[in-house]
Amino acid sequence: MDGEDRRSRFSSFVIGGLVGASAAIAAARRRRPRRRPPPRRNPQGLAAFEGAPCYREIVERELDTGEP
């Protein structure tokens, strides 16, 4: 009986160690700061449309007619 009990405790110890080690690795990965994505070169929001030919045409038309 004593030999089987020792094997059971040892295998439980090994499995617990593996689970604990994997949890420590997962925690270390989470704490690492993530890299920020590079800044976008394309304009965002309304600035993306201000350079478009159709937008410039509308602005010119509004300036000529005086309508907002």
JOFEN-V37727 format. One record per residue. N is the residue number from 1. PHI is phi in radians with two decimals (999 if undefined). D_LAST is the distance of its C-alpha to the last C-alpha in Angstrom with 1 decimal. Layout:
BEGIN
{{N:PHI:D_LAST} {N:PHI:D_LAST}}
END
This chain:
BEGIN
{{1:999:92.9} {2:-1.12:92.1} {3:-1.18:91.0} {4:-1.18:88.6} {5:-1.16:87.1} {6:-1.14:86.6} {7:-1.09:84.8} {8:-1.12:82.6} {9:-1.15:81.7} {10:-1.13:81.2} {11:-1.15:78.9} {12:-1.14:76.9} {13:-1.11:76.6} {14:-1.15:75.4} {15:-1.12:72.8} {16:-1.09:71.6} {17:-1.14:71.4} {18:-1.15:69.3} {19:-1.13:66.9} {20:-1.12:66.7} {21:-1.14:66.1} {22:-1.17:63.3} {23:-1.17:61.6} {24:-1.15:61.9} {25:-1.13:60.4} {26:-1.10:57.5} {27:-1.18:56.9} {28:-1.14:57.0} {29:-1.17:54.4} {30:-1.22:52.0} {31:-1.37:52.4} {32:-1.17:51.6} {33:-1.16:48.1} {34:-1.48:45.9} {35:-1.27:44.3} {36:-1.41:40.6} {37:-1.19:38.6} {38:-1.11:37.5} {39:-1.09:33.9} {40:-1.29:31.4} {41:-1.56:30.5} {42:-1.47:27.4} {43:-1.18:24.2} {44:-1.97:23.4} {45:1.17:20.3} {46:-1.14:16.9} {47:-1.05:18.7} {48:-1.19:20.4} {49:-1.66:17.4} {50:-1.14:15.9} {51:-1.58:18.8} {52:-1.28:18.6} {53:-1.03:18.3} {54:-1.15:16.0} {55:-1.19:13.5} {56:-1.08:13.9} {57:-1.10:13.5} {58:-1.14:10.1} {59:-1.10:9.0} {60:-1.08:11.0} {61:-1.12:9.8} {62:-1.15:6.1} {63:-1.17:8.1} {64:-1.20:10.5} {65:-1.56:8.8} {66:1.39:6.6} {67:-1.62:3.8} {68:-1.35:0.0}}
END
